[in-house]
Amino acid sequence: MSKPSMEKLEANITTLLEAYCKLKEESKRLTIQVEILTREKQSFLKEKESINEKLEYLSELESVNKNNENDRIQVREKVIYLLEKLEKFDLT
């Protein structure tokens, strides 16, 4: 092989090695980024689960509140009815 061809081959090999090193570093960086994103995803999934549990609890509270409101209305009507009966009641 002639000297210029050998130098050109060496230059190409050097370029390929540099490109390989850059790709290897980029692969490491991307692997770390994927790991970080995976941890963030897990964190967000836990947060989502917590939020869903709180929403479910809030929904239950709203349901109980509505039932209590209905009970309060019924009790109020009964009290009004009884007060009206007491006003009409004459002890004499």
Buried (B, 14 or more C-beta within 10 A) or exposed (E): EEEEEEEEEEEEEEEEEEEEEEEEEEEEEEEEEEEEEEEEEEEEEEEEEEEEEEEEEEEEEEEEEEEEEEEEEEEEEEEEEEEEEEEEEEEE
